[in-house]
Amino acid sequence: MSSDQGIFAEWQPRYAQRGVATFPVQIIGNDKKPRTKGYLKTGLRGSAQLAAKFADAKSFGFACGRYNGLMVVDMDSTDPAIIREGERLFGTSPLLWRTGGGKFAMPFRYNGERRRRIRPIKSLPIDLLGAGFVVAPPSVGETRAYEIIKGTLADLDRVPVARIPDEIAQLMPAGDHIGRIPKGERNNELFNYCNRVVNHCDTIDQLIDAARTWADDRLAAPLAPAEIIKVSKSVWQYQGGRKRIINHMVEAPEYNALVANVDALALFAYLSAENGPGANFMIADGLSKARGWPRRFVPAAREALLDLGVVEITRAARKKRAGALPVEDLDIPDLVGNP
């Protein structure tokens, strides 16, 4: 048995001690798929049985929401600066981990947060996971092991309730239908929403749950559950679980300059895949370390992109620059826009 086998069996009782029921997950590339049915309702006894049945499982997760009493702030960026933004908005959790893709997540006590909210703040790659599931550390991920970088599992006993910012609270209607989408436009708007967020969902179930949350919040009249599932599956199948890397129209001089600077071209392709048109995002020096790139790669490539005008500074802060891809220049779906 290799050193990375049996991780689920080893850690299942540790999470159970904290009242969190876990289940095995299969990770292939960016695709994360639970290996059992009914995983969102797995209890502690069922979790222990799964640990014996899937003794060699290398990856595992747990359900967010009322069953385990946890809500997770999922920070979908490899830039460590996103942690400060997450803590500024939602408060500080004593537990923080880095995902297999080099991104970050921190748990809070569940406080009735409904389902999954994908990109509730347009300018930030942060999701609120009040339902669905997350992969838990120290699972084996797509490029590295999930890793707790602050705190220990014992801190699950004392995580606080998250602070919900006003800009998100306003998206949680209290029952009125003012400004909601009328009956004749429901399917088209739902399709557009799913198209924007599909690349931020690891599984079809997560996309369906995000679609249900959006429908509850935005539609003036309910849409049949079967119709929500149908639209979600249509978008998922079209995207095929793939992420568009780059589709950017540039003038010949800009193109020649990018081709001549492979580092700038590579960073631009990465930014295009991670951010939608018009999005604000951080290009901090720490991105190099977070992705395992050479130390000077990001600063040098960032300067080249700024010189070319491909990205522009929207906010400068403490020796770090934030950039935005111009809407008129970037021909890729708006993945982070508001519904």
Buried (B, 14 or more C-beta within 10 A) or exposed (E): EEEEBBBBBEBBEEBBEBEBBBBBBEBEEBEBBBBBEEBBEBEBEBBBEBBEEBBEBBBBBBBBBBBBBBBBBBBBBBBBBBBEBBBEBBBBBBBBBBBBBBBBBBBBBBEEBBBBBBBBBBBBBBBBBBBBBBBBBBBBBBEEBBBBEBBEBEBBEEBEBBBBEEEBEEBBEEEEEEEEBEEEEBBEBBBBBBBBBBBBBBBBBBBBBBBBBBBBBBBEEEBEEEBBBEBBBEBBEEBEBEBEEBEBEBEEEBBEBBEEBEBBBBBBBBBBBBBBBBBBBBBBBBBBBBBEBEEEBBBBBBEBBBEBEBBEEEEEEEEBBBBBBEEEBBEBBBBBBEB
